[in-house]
Amino acid sequence: MNSYKLIDKKQNPSLGFEAERYQLDEYGSEHIHLKNDSKELVFMVMFRTIPENSSGVAHILEHTTLCGSENYKVRDPFFMMLRRSMSTFMNAFTASDWTAYPFATQNKKDFFNLLDVYLDAVYFPILAEEDFKQEGHRLEFSKFDKSSSPLEYKGVVFNEMKGSMSNISSITWQALTKNLFPDLTYKHNSGGDPETIIELTHDYLKGFHKKFYHPSNATYFTWGDVSAKEIQNFIDKKLAQKFKRIDEAKLEIVKNQKPFNKSVSAEEPFTPVSKEQSGYQNYTAWALGESFDIEQLLEAHLISLLLLGNSASPLYKALESNDIGKSPAQILGLEDSMRHLMFICGIEGSEKDSQDKFKKLLDKTFGDIVKNGFSQDQIDAAFYQLELNRREISSGSMPYGLQILLSMAPGALYKADPIALSNVDEALKSLKEKIKDSSYLQDLVKRFFIDNQHRVDLEMVPDMELINSRESNFTKTLDLIKSSMSSREKLELVNSAKALAERQEAVPDKNLLPKLELSDVPSEVVYPATKKLSTFGYSPIFYDQATNGLTYNSISRKVNLSSIDEVGDLMLLTTLMGKVGAGDIDHIKLQESVAKVSGGISASTHFYFDKTKQLKGRVALSSKYLPENNDEVLDLMFKILDSSKFDDEKRIKELMFQNFMGIQQSIVENGHRFAMLSASAMHNQLGALHEISGGLSSLFKFAPFISNNEEDAKKQIQKIADLSVSLKDNANELAIISNIKPNKEQLSFIKNINFKKDGDSAINFDFKPAFLKVAMPINTQVNFSAMSLDAPSYSPEESPKYLLLASLLRNEFLHRRVREQGGAYGGGAIYDPFAGAFKFFSYRDPRFIETFEDFSESFKWATKGDFDDEMILEAKLSVLSDIDKPASPAGEAFKDYRFNVEEKSQKIRSQYRKKIINASREEIIEAAEQLKGQPNSCFSIINPNLEKKASEEGFQIRRI
């Protein structure tokens, strides 16, 4: 049984797969299979979903399809399968005009288990009204069983989007797409505008599913060492004769937006994170070509690299250094996730009515480029970046195979050729020939940005009262609804809430779902092999990995620090490394030189406890490049390490402001991470280092540059310069990762570098643990809370039971309490063995104090042993899935190198993993007993309206 016809087949030797394109006779759906020897098997089903409003129907449908289906009548099969499988990735995405359901696993049995659950979910969901209320929106009393309490809007997506639309980047994105594509679905908020979400009905949601979740409207994508026929037979068996084919002409597809004859001007209000940073923002965006045309796509990417690749690029240079704004905007560059390509540029920190000045800045910049062109060095460097990006087998937040499949999606969505989008090599060759014509790129700039009237000029206007005004409108609406409700209607609402609560508390029949056993899990994992290269008195660490011809390296330098303030200075130093001048060249020349020979040079810090519990640290530079550029890259890296210059105060202030704004604007998007960092920093020494290096406290280190205090700024720059000099003679270590082993001559620079092992690093500073409760009010409609406790640090004997406890608390208790009942978008528990901290968190949470009560109550649940052997098995699968998750070949090597630096050998890691597999129920209860009742630190990022409540509950108030 196989009714799929092969309609195209192409080899892709540079990326190591054969692309096969099939069409199903019965429904017309397509299957794109990338056949290769990868053990990580990837599946994705994608539907065109085209909203007609901003009710979030596609987004809420994505959630509710995963709440039970015809063959899997359990309340939450998606989250249950997260812990019943060894998946390396499970998710669902709602984009502007499509919805996708991807997963990945290294286990073939697991692959087909998940495939069955996913297909059943998308094609045969129950779509119960209770799930619509839980995941979408509902009216409920704040105390659900007491009609005397205030009436509230609740729902997971409702609260998620309240958080999202508190984020300046989300607001800006919506404003740009609304004005640039007024005739297309892109004008709507596919995630949902909270003010419109509450208008969505359950019947409309079901109708949307019927219209779009149909095999004729689906494309299947698969990757890995599994046959296309086997997958197709499985899908055939699942769907055969269950649907009636929809004629292709009747399928809804996003069309082209009619080009503008005249550019559009618009403004949009937003609420800044803090009053002190309430400047205006200015943007211009253009509609360019089509995302499914490989030649147009590569042209646009090349132009984007030429204009914005680094501080030496002409447009980025203009956005960094002008008298209009203080820094380039956070949203910048080419966007290729819709039918039309969109190019965005902007600035932050401007004054009112700066849009005309901004437009003139852009006109002058593009005019100069058209007149003078790009230098050959700039063109060579940008094309080099394109080729590097093409070659790199990256890890990131999703599997490499899924990244490739998503890059092909526009071809399927808009009825073009998906396989053509993966065959970049021929298009690159064609583009390389075209750019030999010196006027070709200038003509593109003229066509894209000067002659192109399909553009929007957007001014983002700060409004400190916007969020409060929206909340006030919700409150007035709710008061009006409640005042008009009869006693009977109130009782019905209470009964409905009780029914939902009972449903959420009901124990699901897990046996309805497939699962893996521990016998399906490999008893051992294979770690990357290391070698020592014989050179000039020092032997660099070398990993022979399948990197597709790229070389990666890391140079780490040991540091000695004696105060937490110096750790903050080191963070500022790494912020500047590679972005200010070095040696005899300024920052422009340095960035040009780096771009010519590498994919960039990045700086970072690495703090850790060694096996004697001594706190240590390193500053590291890393890069990727083609092996023939080895000498030049390493020369530049050591130039940056040894001779960075801090004499350009204007440049330093620009960079500090950019980083300050980047951190501040990411708070609403990553509030749970900041809250956990702040909570652990109060009682954990390593946590304090991580927090000053990348948490909310880092904002205070930028203060002299933000407040324009010249004297304090000069003092801080001097401290950075002094620290840089003090590190110069410290010992270095080099790690190289490549499938091409460098020869001795390529490493001759080692003769002049200090690679001795003496002068070991040590970080010693006074640290007094404090178990406090702290709240930080910012302009957000939802809250982010965290609690942190001391726990044992990394140990094969002790750590596994805490990992399993965290998994049990997250999946069996907190998911229900914090997400399903509390309405937060996310929440859980995390054990950090490297710092020795056990943390709880909530994300986009409508509640505050109640969430901390759930955190504490979870220990009571665990110490009672209210979990069975099935739950323990699921916890083990979940933890093993996480630690076994494959990275890219280079990523696996870097991970191994980092563990070895921290003196956690492969032998220790194997013992650690075996202990997870063999951990007992009693050990998990023991871990809960050890944590229960311990002092804890609490930190919450809250809506300003909760400040009084926070003070009453004993929280100290801290401000940005």
N, C-alpha and C positions, 0 to 999 in steps of 0.2 A: 504493500500500500504506500505509494508515493506519487502524488499528483503535482509535484513541483518540476518545472522545466528550467534547465540551465539556459540563461539568456546572455550571460557574459562571463568571461574568465580571463584574469590577467595576473601575471607574476609581478611581484614587487620585491626585487632582490635586495634593495637598499634597506628595507624595513623587515625583510625576512618573512614574507607571507605570500600566499596565493589568494587572490580575491575572487570569490565566486558569487554570482548574482542569479538568484532563482525567482520564478514567479509561480504562485499557486493557481492552478486552473480554476479551482472551485470558487475562490473569493477574489482573486486578483492581487492578493497581498504579496509583498516581496520579502525575500530572505537574503541578506548580505552575510556571507560567511567568509571570515579571514582565516584560512587554514595555515597553521604553523605548528612548531613543536613546543609551544608554551604549555606548561602544566597548569597555569592559571586559566581556567575556562570562564569566559564572560558571555552573558546573555543580556540583551536589552530588547524590549518591545516598545515601540514608539507610535503614538497616535497624534494626528493633527487635532488640536483642540483650539477652537477659535471663539473666544468669548465676545459677547455683544454688549457687555457692560462691565463694571468694576465690582461686581458682587463676589468675586473670588470663586466662582462656580467650579472652574477647572482645578483650582488649588484644593478646595474642600472635597471635591470628588476624588482627587488623588489620595486624600487622607481616608475617606470613607470606604473606598474600594478595598482597602487593606484591613477592614474591620470585620471580616467574616464573609464566607462565600458558600456556594451551593454544596461543595464537597467538604468544606472546612468550616463548619458552623461553630466557630469559637470567636470570642469577642475581639481578639487581637492577634490574628495569625502572623502578621508581619513581625511584630516585636517578639512573639514567641519563637519564630524561626530564627531570629537573630541569635538565640541561645540554644537552639536545637540543631545547629549546623556548624560547619567550619568555614562559613563564608568569609571571604577576605574583603567583601564589599556588598552591602545591601542598601538600596535607597530608592527613592522615587523623586522625580524632578517635574516641576511645573514651570515651563518657560512662557514666553509671550504668546506663542501660537502652537505649542506642542507639549505633550506630557509623555514622560518616559519612565519605565520601570526596569532598572538594571540590577544585576547581581554578578558576583564573581566568586569562585571557589577553586581550590586545587584538588578537590575530591569528586570523582565522576559520579558516584552514588549521590552525593550531596547536590551536584549540579541538577540531576533529574528530579530529585526531591523538591528543590527550589523552583525548578521550571514548572512543575505541576501546581505548586501553591500560587505562583505568580500568574499563570494562565487562568486558573480558576478565579483568582481575585479580580482580574481586569475584565474577564468576559462574563462571569457569573456571580457578581457580588450581591450580597443581601441588601445593602444600602438601607439598613434599618433606620427608622426615624430617630431612635435613641442615639445611634452613632452620628447622625447628622447633627443632633443637638450637642453632643459631646465634642465633636471635631470642628463643627462649623460655628453655630451661634445658638443661644437660647436665652430666654428670660428666666431669671431665678432670683429668689430672695437671697440676700447676702448670707443669712443663716437659713439654709434651704428649707428647713421644716418650720420656720417661724415667719408668718406673713406680716408680722409687725416690723420686721427688719427691712432695710432699704432694698429696693428692686435693682438688680444689676443685669448687665449683658455679660454672658460667659461663653466660653468656647475656645478650643485650642488655637484654631486659625485666627479667630477674632483677636486673641491676645498676641499671637505671633505678628500679625500685621499692625497692631498698635505699636509694637516695638519697632517693626520695620519702618513704618512711616513716621517714627521719631528720628530716623537716621537721615542726615542731610544728603547722603549719597543716593538713597532710595527716592527721596523727594525730587532731587535734581533729575534723576533718570526718568521718572514719570513725567516731569515737566518737559523734558527734551523730546521724548517719544510722542507725547500728546500733541506737541506743536509741529513736529517734523513729519508726522504721518497721520494727519487728521482724518483720512478716509479709511484707515486700516484698523485692524484689531489692536495694533500697538498703542493706540490712543487710550486704551483701557488699562487698568491695573490688574493684570492676570492673577496676581497674588491675592488681590482684594483690598479695597479701601474700607476701613472699619465702618465708615458712615453708610456705605452701600452694602456691606456684608450682611447687615441686620435686615435687609430687604429680601434676601435670598430665601426661596421656599424649597421644601423638600421635594415637591413635585417637579420644580424646574431642574433641580439637580438630577433627578432620575431621567428626565427628558434629555438632558445634556449627555448623560451616559449612553442612552439608546442611540443618539445621533452620531456620536464620535467614537465610542469604544466598540468598533465593529471590525471584523477581520479584513474587510475591503479597505478600511482606512488605516491599517496597521502595516508597519515594517518591522521585521525581526532582524536583529543584528547578533552575530555570534563570533567568537574568537577563541582560538586555541586548538589543542591536539584532540579533537573530537570530530567525527564525520558529520557533514551537513545532513546526509541522508538519515542518520539516526535521530537527529533533532527534528527533522521534518516529519518523520514517521510518528514521533511523539506528539507533535502539534496536530497532525492530521487526525490521530486517534482521539485527541481531546475535542476537536472542533468539527469534525466531519458531520455534515448535514444538520448542524445546529443553527445555522444562519442562512439568510437569503442574500445572494451577492448584490451589492450596490453598484450600479453602472458608474464607470469612472467619470463620466461627464457630470454626474450628480454629486461627486465628492467635493466638499468645500476646501478650497486652497486659497491662501492669502495671495492676492494679486499685487501688481505693481501700484505704488502710490504715484498719482499723476504729478509730474515735476512742477515745482513752483515757478511762476514767471517773475515773482518778486519775493525777496526774503521776508521773513516774519520776525517781529520783535515781540517779546513776552517778558513777564515777570512772575515770580512765584515766591510766596512767603515761606520761611522756615524758622524753626526755633534753634538758636545756637545752644551748644552744650552748656556754656556759661556766659554770664553777662559780660565778662571781661573780653571775650572773643566774639563780639557781635558784629563783625565787619560784613560788608556785602560780598557777594561772589558774582563773577561775570563769566559767561560761557558763550561759545559759538559752536554749533554742530552742523555738519553737512551730511546729506544723503549722497552716497557715492554709487558704486556698482552693485552687483548682486553676489550674495555670499556663496552661491552654488556654481559660479563661473571661476574656475581655478586661475585663469590668467588675470582676471580683474582682482581676485583675492590676493594673489601674490604681488601685483602692482601696488595695491593699497597697503599691504604689509611693508613693502620696501619703502614706500614714501613715509609711512609712519615711523619706521626706524631712522630714516634720514632726518626727519623733522624733530623727533622726540627721543632718540636713542639714549642720549646722555647730555650732560651740561654743555658739551661742545656742539651739539646739534642746534641749528639756527632757531627753530621755533622754541625749543626748550630753553635756550639761552635767553630769548626774549621774554618768556614767561617768568623766568627766575629773576631777571635783572631789569626792572622797570620802576617807574615812580607811580604806578597805578595800584598794584596789589602787592602783597607781601610774599606770596609764594605761588607756584603752580597749583592748580586744583587737584583734588584726589581722584576725580574722574577725568581720564586723559587718554587720548589715542584712539586706535581703531577698535570698533565693536562689530563682531561678525556673527552674532547669535540670532539675527533676524533675517528675513528675506533680503532686505537692503543692508548694505554696509553703511556704517555710520562713523564719522570721524568727529571727535570731541576735543576741544581745548578750552582751558579756563584758568582763572586766577582767583585767589582767595585773599581776604583782608583788604578789600578796596573800600572806597568811600561811596556814598550815595551818588547816583547819576554818573557812574564811570563807564557805562557801556559804550558810549561814543568814543571815548579815549581808547578803550580796549579794542574796538573795531579798527581804529586807525593804526594801533600797534600791529594788529594782524595784517592789515592791508600793506603796511610798510615792509613787514617781514617777508610776506609772500612776494611782494613786488621786487624786493632785493634778490630773492632766490631766482625769480624768472629772468631778471636782468643779468645776474652774475653766475647763476648755476651753482652746483655743488662741486667741491674739489674732488679730484680722483681718489684721494685718500678717504674722504667721507663715503664715496660710492662703494669703494672696495670694502670698507669696514661694515657698512650696512648689509651688503650682499653676503659677506662672511657670516654675519649674525643670522641671516636667513638660512644659510647652509648648516650652521651649527644647530639651530633649532630643529631643522629637518632631520639631522642625524641622531639627535639625542634621544635615548631611551630613558624617559623621565619617570619619576614616581609620583610625587605630589599627593593630593588628597584622594585620588582615585586610580585604579589600575591602569597601566599603560595601554593595555588592549582596549579598555573602555574609552580612553582618550582618543585613540585612533578611530574607533567606531563613531564617537560623537562628531569628529571632524568630517565624517562622511554624511552625516545626517541631513544637511541642507539639500543634497542631491536627491534624497528620497522624499523629503517634505515638499519640495517644489517641482517634483516630476522631472528632474534632470538626471544626471549620471553620477550616482554615489561613488562608484569606483574611480572615476576621473579625479575626484577630490583627494584620493590617497596617492595618486601617481604624480607626485610633485616634480620628480626629476626632469621629465621632458619639459614641463612648464618653466622650470628654473633655467634650463638650457636656452629656451626661447627668450626668456626675459634677459638673460645675460647677453645675448646677441643684440637685443633691442637697445639696451643701455649703452652700447658702444657708440651710438649716435649721441653726441654731446647735448643735443637739444631735447632728447626724448623725455628725460625726467623733468626738465623745466616746463615742457608742454603739459605733462601730467599735473604738475602743481597749478599751472594756470587753469586747466580744465576742472580740477577738483575744487579749487578754493577761490579763484578770482572770477572766473566766468560763471561759476555754478551758483545760481540763485536759489537752489533748493537748500536753504539754510535757515537756522533759527538763531537769533541773538537773544540770550536769556540773562536776565538780571535776577539773582536770588536775593530777596529782601529779608533781613533779619526782623523777627517779630517775637519778642520775649513772651508775649501773652498768647501765642497761637495755640500751644498745647493746652494751656489752662482753659482757653475759650472753647476748644473742642470737647474737653472733659465736661465743662459747664453745660454745653449743649446736650451731651448725653444725659447728664443728671436731670436737666429740665425735662427732656423727653421721657425719661423713666418716671419722674415724679408725676408727670401728666398721665402716663399710662396707668400708674398705680392708683391715682386718684379716681380714675374712671372705672376701675375694676370692681365688680360686685364681690360679695363674700364668697359666692360659689366659684367665681373665676379664680379668686385667690386660693381657695381650697384645691381646685384642680391643678394649679401651678405647684402647690406644695406636694400634692400626690404624684405629679409628673416628676418632680425632683427626687422624691423618695424612690420612685421606681427606677430612675436612672442610677441613683446611689446603690440600690440593691443589685442592679445589673453589674455595676462596676465591682462590687464586692463578691459577686458569684464566682465560684471556682470553676474555671473552664475545664473541659475534658481534653486534656493535652493529647490523649491517645489518638484523637482524630487526625493529628498532624504527623507527618513523617519525621524521623530523627536519625542522627548518627549515634553510634555507640563508641565508647573509648577504644574498642578494637578496630574501629575505622580510622583512628588517629595514628599517624606515624609515631613510633616510640622514640625515634631520634630525628634530629634535623641536621642538615648539612650546612656547616658554616664556611664562609670564604677562607681560602688558604692564603697565608701570607708568606712572603719571601723577604730576605734581606739582600739588597743590591750591593755588590762589591764596588766601592768607589775610592775616594781619596781620604781614607782614614775614618769615614763615616758611612754607615750602611742605611740608606733610606728604606722605609717599609714599602713593599710593593705588593699590590693585589693584581693578579692576572684575571681580569674580568671581561665579559663580552660587552664592551662599551661601544661597539659599532664604529671603531676608529677614532673615538675621542679619548683624550687624556684628562683626568681630573687630578687635582692635587690639593693638599692642605699643608700649610706651614703654620705650626703652632709654637707660640713663645710663652714660656712660663712666666708668671707674674708673682710679685710679692707686694701685698697690700696690707696696710695696718689700720684702716678705718673704713667704715661703711661709706663715708664721703668719697674716699679714693675709688671705691667700686663705682660710684656714680660718675666720677671723673673718667674712669675707664670706659664706661658706656658712652660718654660724650666723645671720647677719643675714637672709638670704633665707628661712631656716627660720621666722623669726619674723614676717616682713612679712605683714601682713594678718591675723595671728592674735593680735597684741597690739593694745592701743589705739593710736589715732592722733589727734593734735590734741586736741580737747576731748571726745572720746568714748572709752569703754572698749572692750575687745575684744568684749563681747556686743553692744553697740550697733553697732559697726563691722560685725560679721558679719551682723547683721540688715539693715543698710543695703545691704550688698553683695548679699545674697540677693534683696532686693526688686527690684533693677534689672539684675542680670547673672547669668551662669552661674558666677560666682566670679572672683576675681582671684588669679592665681598668680604667684610670683616665681621667677626662675631666674638663672643666670649663664651667660655666653657668653665663652669664651676662645679666641683664635685668633692665628695669625701673619698679619701683613699682607704685602703683596708685597715689602717690604724685609726680611722675616724678623724684624720687631719684634713682640714679644709684646704683645698688647692684650687688653682685657677690658671687659665691660659687665655691668651688672645690669639685668634687664628685668622689667617687669610686663606681663601679658597678660590679656585678658578677651574674653568674647563676650556679646552682648546684642542686644535689639531697637533699631533705630536711634533711636527716639524717646527712648531713655535715654542718648544719647551724652554730654550735658553732665554728668549725675549720675555716670556711671561714671568719666569722666575726672577729675572733681573728687575722687572717692574714691581713684583711683589715685595722683594727685599728693599727696593727704593721706597716703597710706601711704608714698610715697617720701620725702616731706619732713619728716613730723612723727610717725613711729612712736614710741611711748612704751615705755620699758624700765624702768618703776618697779614693775611688779607681779612681784616675784621668784617668788612661788608659781606664777603662771601660766607664767612662763618655764621654771621647773623641770619643770612638767607637760609642756610642749611638747618640751623637750629629751629627757625620758625616752621620750616617745612615738616620737620620731624615732630615738633610739638603739635602741630595741627593734625598730622597723621594719627598720632596716638589719641588725641582728644576726640577726633571724629570717629575713631574705631570703638569708643567705649560702648556706645549703644549696640553695636553689632556683636561685640565680644565681651559684654558686661560680666558674664559668668566667669570668664578667664581672669579678668581683672579682680573680681571679688575673691576668687580663690587665692590668687597671688597675695592680695592684701591680708587675707585672713591668716595664711600660713606664715607670712612675714613677721607677724606679731610674736610668734612663739618658736619659730624654727630658723636657725642661723642660715642655712642654705636657702631657705625660702626668702629670707631678707635680701640676700644677694640677687636672687632672680627678680624680686619685686623692684628693687632700685634700678635694675638693668632693663626692665621692660614692662613694669607695672605703673600704677598711678603715681607712685613716688618719683618716678623718672621725670614727670612733668615739672616738679619743683626744681630739678637740676637745670631745666631750660629757662627758669624764671629771669635770670639777669638779661637774657637776650630778648625776651618777650616784653619785659617792662621798660626796655630802652634805658636801663641804668648803665651808662657808659663805664663808670668806674668799676662796678661789679662785673660787667661783661669782660673788661680787660683782665681783671683778677682771675676770672674763671678760665679765660683763654691761656693765661700764663700757667695755671695749674695743669691744664691739659698738655701744654708744651713740656713742662717739667716732667710730667709722668711719662710722656713719650721718650724723652731722653733717658730717664731712669731705667726703662725697659730695654734699651738698645743692646746692652751686653749680656742679657739673659739668654739662657740656652734655648735652642730651637729644635724642632723635630719636623721631619718631612715624611709625608705619606703620598704615594703615587698610585693611581688606579687607572689601568688601561689594558687593552688587549694587545698593545704593542710595547714591548719592554724597551725602555730607554737604554742606550749604550753608555759606556763610561764617559765618552767625550761630551755627550749631551748633559752630563752632570758635573762638568768641570768647575762650575761656580762654587761647588762645595768646598773647594780649597780655601776660599776666602770668608767662609761663614762659620760662626760659632755653633757647632752641633754637639758640644760636650754635654754630658749629663749632670755635671756638678752644678751647684747653685740652684737646688730644687726649689720649687715654688712653695709658698706658704701664705695663707691669708689668716691673719690674727687681728681680731678687733673685739672690743668689749661688747658683749651681747647679753642682755637681760630679757629672758622670755616674759611676755606679758599676755595674759589671757583677757582680752577686752572685747567689748561690743562696740562697733563703729558703723555709722551710716553716713553715706555721702549723697546728698540730694543733687540731682542733675535734671535737666529738662528731658524727661522721658515719661512715656505713658505707662510703662511697666517696670518691674523691679528685677534685680539680679542679686541673689543672696548666696552666701557661702559660709560654711563652718569648717574649722580645721582643728585637728587634735594631733598630739605626738603619737608616733607609731614606730616600730622597729625599722631601722634602715636595711638596705639590701642584704639579704641572707638567704641561702638556699633552704635553711631549716625553718626560719620564722616567716619570711615574706609570703610564701604561697597561700597560707591560710588567710592572710589579710586581703590578698588579691581576690580570693574566692568569696570572702565576706562582702567585699565591695560589690562584686557582681550580683550576689544574692540580694543585697539591700537595694541595688539599683533596679533589678528586674522584677523582683517578687514583692517589693513593698513600696519603694519610692515612685516607681512608674505609675502605679495606681493612685497613690495619695497626691503626689505633686502635679502630675500631668493630667490624668483622667479626671480626678475629682477636683483638684486645685485649679486646673485650667492653664497651667504653665505650658509653654511650648516644649520645655525639656527640664530634666532634673535627674539627679542621681548621686552616686558615691564613687569616689576615686581613691585608690591607694597609690601613693607616690613612694616607692621603695628607695629611690635615689636620695630624696631629701629626708625620708623618715616622717611622713605626714599622711594622715587619713583625712580626706576632704569630702564635703558635701556641697552641692551646688543646685541652683535653679536658674532657669533661663527664660526671659520674657514672661515673668511671673506676675499675675495680678495680685497675689497675696504677699504678705510680709512676715509678720510674727508667726502666723500659722504654719508657714513653711519651716521655720526653725523648730517648731514643736514637732513637726513630722520627722525632721532629721534626728532629734533626740529619741523619739518614740521608736524609730527603726531599730535601735539597739535592744530595746525591750523585746521587740518581736524576735530578734535573732537569738537572744539569750534564752528565750523560751524553747528554742529549737523548732519553731513553727515552719520547718521546711523539710521536705522528704528527700529520698534518695534521687528521685527524678530531677528535682531542683538542683541538687548538688552536681549531678551529671551535666545539666545545662550550664551551670556556672563554670564547670571545668572546660566544656566545649567553647564557651564564650571567651574565657581567659586564654586558652590555647590558640584559638583563632586569632586573637589580637596579637599575641607574641610571635606567632608563626607567619603573620601576614607578610607576604613578600614585597620587597622594595625593588627598585631597578637594580641592575648589576652593580652600578656605582653606589647606589644607596645602600645595598647590603654590605658593601665593603666599608663605607663610611660608618655604618652602624657598628660593625665589628671593631673597627679602629677605635671608636669612642669608648666602647666597652673595655677594650684592652688598656686604653689610657687610664681608665678608672679602676684598673686591676681586677676586672671581672672577666676572667678568662673563659674560653669556650668550655672548659671542663666544669667550671662553676655554673655557667649558664645551663649546661646539660643537667646537672644535679638539680638546679632550680626548677627546670621543666618537669623532671621526673617526680619531684615532690608535689607539684601541682596535680599530676595524674593520680598520685597515691594518697593525697590528703584525705583525712577522715572527717566525718561529721563532728566528732568531738573537738577536733582542732579548730574548726570554724567557730563553734560555740565558744571555745576558749578565747579566740581572738576578740569576739564580741564582748565577752566578760571583761577582758583586759582594757577595752576602750570605754565601756559603759561607765558613766560617772566621772570620767577624766575631765579635767578643765579643758575648755575649748575657747577658741577665738572666733568671733563672728564679724562678718563684714557684709554690708548690703548697699547696693547702689539703688537709690529710691526716688520715686516721684516726690517733688518738693512738698506736695500736700501731706505727705506722711511724716514730715520732720517733727511735728509736735508729738505724734504717736511714738516715734523712735526715741525721743527724749524721755517720754514717760516710761518707756520700757527699759531705760538704762543705757541706751546707745549714746556714745559720744558722737557729736556731729563734726564731720571733717568736710572741708570744701576744696574744690580744685584750685 
